[in-house]
Amino acid sequence: MENHDRGRDLKNILVMLLADGVISDDEKDHLKKIKRRLELTTEDFTELVDEFKQDPNRLNVPQGQAGRDALNLHLEAALADGEMTSAEMVILEKVARHVGVSDMELQSLIPGNDESIGRINDSVDELYEAFNSWDPATRAQKVLKIASYGVVAVVPLLQVLESYRIPDGAENSLELKLLVAGQLGQLKDTRAVYYLAQHVNIGDTDDEISNPEFRDQCAKAIGLITGLQFEGEDKQKMVRDWWLGPGKESFSELAI
């Protein structure tokens, strides 16, 4: 790769990562992977970053093939260690939005996702069709199996959390949603925070509004994802107060 192209690609990446005015620790780690992928020396990397800082506004987010090339570079860096983390998926979604690539198309670009998504969708259908016939341990194991796919399972699990569908033969979907909220907390994907917070703050169906166990589970999941301590009898209030302050500002934009 020519030095000119490497400089252009790095600048484009900086534009996308700094589009919201800040760069997180996860994004800094991702930049280090990009640096290695572009085979830049520390001196070259520092020089290009300094050049970007001097006049960032003259650069535009790339569109067309240049935009896809930049997205592919992010994707290659994220997959370089053989694992796609939730933090890297958030970064990729941020980049994809800026270059006009939909979430669905992005998912299709990740190796192995098509097959995994098909299996997850089949497992979700099974949840609704057989959930009421299983014992509690089996129910928990089935939801855990879906979560074991990792980052690719987050969106399907969020769809279950937000769905009005009730498992066949059951009175409501509360037990299923309790299990799903718990697994979303274990996955620690920041995209889930907005939706979990809505259930703590507002609720959706009458059953959810009147069920403190479900709201507590959502609050606990938010704590696991954010690393914040929401404990004790007032955990729901703690989450509501946090959401009205830094929470909403930090996590609303990550909503899918």
HELIX and SHEET records of a PDB file:
HELIX    1   1 ASN A    3  LEU A   17  1                                  15    
HELIX    2   2 ASP A   25  ARG A   37  1                                  13    
HELIX    3   3 THR A   42  GLN A   54  1                                  13    
HELIX    4   4 PRO A   56  ARG A   58  5                                   3    
HELIX    5   5 GLY A   64  LEU A   79  1                                  16    
HELIX    6   6 SER A   86  VAL A   99  1                                  14    
HELIX    7   7 ASP A  103  LEU A  109  1                                   7    
HELIX    8   8 ASN A  113  ALA A  130  1                                  18    
HELIX    9   9 PHE A  131  SER A  133  5                                   3    
HELIX   10  10 PRO A  136  ALA A  147  1                                  12    
HELIX   11  11 GLY A  150  ALA A  153  5                                   4    
HELIX   12  12 VAL A  154  GLU A  162  1                                   9    
HELIX   13  13 LEU A  174  LEU A  187  1                                  14    
HELIX   14  14 THR A  190  ALA A  192  5                                   3    
HELIX   15  15 VAL A  193  ASN A  201  1                                   9    
HELIX   16  16 ASP A  206  ILE A  209  1                                   4    
HELIX   17  17 PRO A  212  THR A  226  1                                  15    
HELIX   18  18 LYS A  235  TRP A  242  1                                   8    
HELIX   19  19 TRP A  243  GLY A  247  3                                   5    
HELIX   20  20 LYS A  248  PHE A  251  1                                   4    
HELIX   21  21 SER A  252  LEU A  254  5                                   3    
END                                                                             
